[in-house]
Amino acid sequence: MANIDKRFPSIPHMKATARRRMPGFAWEYMTGGIGLEENVRRNTGDLQKILFMPRYLSDAQDPDISTTVFGQRLAAPFGVAPVGLGGLQWPGCEPPIGRAARRHDVLHILSTHATQSLEAMKAHTGPSGWFQLYPPKDPAMETDMIERAKRAGYDVLVVTVDIPAVTRRDRDIRNGLSVPPQFDLRTVCHAAMRPHWLLRLARHGIPHFENLEPYAPKGLSIREFGEFLGTILSNHITADRFRQIRDRWPGKVVVKGVLDPEEAAAYMTLGADGIIVSNHGGRQLDAAPSSVSMLPHVRRRLGPDALVMVDGGVRSGLDIARMVALGADYVFMGRPFIFSAAAIGDDGPAHLIDVLKQELRGTMWQLGCPRLADLHTFLHKPE
Ligand SMILES: Cc1cc2nc3c(=O)[nH]c(=O)nc-3n(C[C@H](O)[C@H](O)[C@H](O)COP(=O)(O)O)c2cc1C
């Protein structure tokens, strides 16, 4: 592990190596956003503007970064956001990410669009695992997915609401991205230059949408399966749609993808147990505000007791501290977990969590902040 730490002391180092090891189409699918990708940059850029004032007279040795969500004690206030097509980005990356979350006692949200089934992944994530649902249009399919998630032992359902429309992402269109991957000349050229990725693909097999395949008509061609996917997504998750899902799920329901404080309040009134402030990593609307800029407003609107979580642009323990200071109870990351797996391999996700824990603790120690709840008192607002 000491050697891994030396080579990959922080996320930018993992990202740089991941870029060299992933085929272009997979790299662009992961890192890309929509439009001019201003929203991707805004997420990271706005976070860097948040400053802290350290206080050296206070005594804050060995700060406590543990937290509690829905009564579950967790080792740190950060975890894994749902990311679709993990097996396309870095073949076989999903189980080690899930196991690392469990081993380190942090949360893991499995995507509807994962390339491992929700049943198989629960065995890896255990009590750390939540399931993310893209509510499908077909009520029978929705019922079945919810029943499967219950049977598999998930307690928390994360309903993602910020994909009402199929959006055009230029880079994916240019790369002809499809799942399972379509190996045209361009894709083959990308893949041929990335032997680590190809070897992993040979070992783990061609990725599929494991959670959705049971509902697709049998014998579809690759193109037809793509069209099928386009037809099953719900439109807007209106109040009625949300209520139906809420009524069917016996456990906790978290809404992911909200930016507007009033809408966050509306979902809570409709029975949500928590909110993830998110703009989907800048992949849906280039003119959307950054998650970090909306977080304090959502916190203020929902009050101190609501469960408010966030994702978008978090790339260090310092960024996690910034989000917590601005009102987040919990902070998720998407792309960094893929960076870690692609750069380091199966030990990458656990290393990443370890680095983030150390960075967060180090930040709090430096500030003189003993507890997560005190971080907001260290925010620095220049005149
Ligand atoms: C490649 C990729 C796939 C994603 N797939 C999903 C998904 O299936 N479901 C979902 O709710 N969010 C999905 N997201 C959004 C993430 O959950 C999260 O909101 C976002 O990645 C946070 O930004 P970050 O990557 O800067 O940490 C995806 C994001 C990426 C980058």
The ligand as an SDF file (V2000), in Angstrom:
LIG
                    3D

 31 33  0  0  0  0  0  0  0  0999 V2000
  -20.3150    8.1150  -16.1440 C   0  0  0  0  0  0  0  0  0  0  0  0
  -21.4230    8.5440  -15.2280 C   0  0  0  0  0  0  0  0  0  0  0  0
  -22.5670    7.7890  -15.1340 C   0  0  0  0  0  0  0  0  0  0  0  0
  -23.5790    8.1680  -14.2520 C   0  0  0  0  0  0  0  0  0  0  0  0
  -24.6780    7.3700  -14.1110 N   0  0  0  0  0  0  0  0  0  0  0  0
  -25.6200    7.6910  -13.2000 C   0  0  0  0  0  0  0  0  0  0  0  0
  -26.7120    6.8110  -12.9560 C   0  0  0  0  0  0  0  0  0  0  0  0
  -26.8180    5.7590  -13.5510 O   0  0  0  0  0  0  0  0  0  0  0  0
  -27.6400    7.1970  -12.0370 N   0  0  0  0  0  0  0  0  0  0  0  0
  -27.5410    8.3850  -11.3500 C   0  0  0  0  0  0  0  0  0  0  0  0
  -28.4090    8.6970  -10.5290 O   0  0  0  0  0  0  0  0  0  0  0  0
  -26.5060    9.2220  -11.5520 N   0  0  0  0  0  0  0  0  0  0  0  0
  -25.5410    8.8980  -12.4430 C   0  0  0  0  0  0  0  0  0  0  0  0
  -24.4740    9.7190  -12.6220 N   0  0  0  0  0  0  0  0  0  0  0  0
  -24.3390   10.9350  -11.8000 C   0  0  0  0  0  0  0  0  0  0  0  0
  -23.5750   10.6250  -10.5020 C   0  0  0  0  0  0  0  0  0  0  0  0
  -24.3500    9.8500   -9.6350 O   0  0  0  0  0  0  0  0  0  0  0  0
  -23.2010   11.9050   -9.7420 C   0  0  0  0  0  0  0  0  0  0  0  0
  -24.3380   12.7130   -9.6240 O   0  0  0  0  0  0  0  0  0  0  0  0
  -22.0800   12.6790  -10.4110 C   0  0  0  0  0  0  0  0  0  0  0  0
  -21.1510   11.8260  -11.0210 O   0  0  0  0  0  0  0  0  0  0  0  0
  -21.3790   13.5360   -9.3590 C   0  0  0  0  0  0  0  0  0  0  0  0
  -20.3690   14.2510   -9.9240 O   0  0  0  0  0  0  0  0  0  0  0  0
  -18.7840   13.8440   -9.8650 P   0  0  0  0  0  0  0  0  0  0  0  0
  -18.6210   12.7810  -10.8940 O   0  0  0  0  0  0  0  0  0  0  0  0
  -18.1500   15.1230  -10.2090 O   0  0  0  0  0  0  0  0  0  0  0  0
  -18.4850   13.3560   -8.4750 O   0  0  0  0  0  0  0  0  0  0  0  0
  -23.4540    9.3490  -13.5020 C   0  0  0  0  0  0  0  0  0  0  0  0
  -22.2840   10.1180  -13.6050 C   0  0  0  0  0  0  0  0  0  0  0  0
  -21.2690    9.7120  -14.4400 C   0  0  0  0  0  0  0  0  0  0  0  0
  -20.0150   10.5370  -14.5010 C   0  0  0  0  0  0  0  0  0  0  0  0
  1  2  1  0
  2  3  1  0
  2 30  2  0
  3  4  2  0
  4  5  1  0
  4 28  1  0
  5  6  2  0
  6  7  1  0
  6 13  1  0
  7  8  2  0
  7  9  1  0
  9 10  1  0
 10 11  2  0
 10 12  1  0
 12 13  2  0
 13 14  1  0
 14 15  1  0
 14 28  1  0
 15 16  1  0
 16 17  1  0
 16 18  1  0
 18 19  1  0
 18 20  1  0
 20 21  1  0
 20 22  1  0
 22 23  1  0
 23 24  1  0
 24 25  2  0
 24 26  1  0
 24 27  1  0
 28 29  2  0
 29 30  1  0
 30 31  1  0
M  END
$$$$
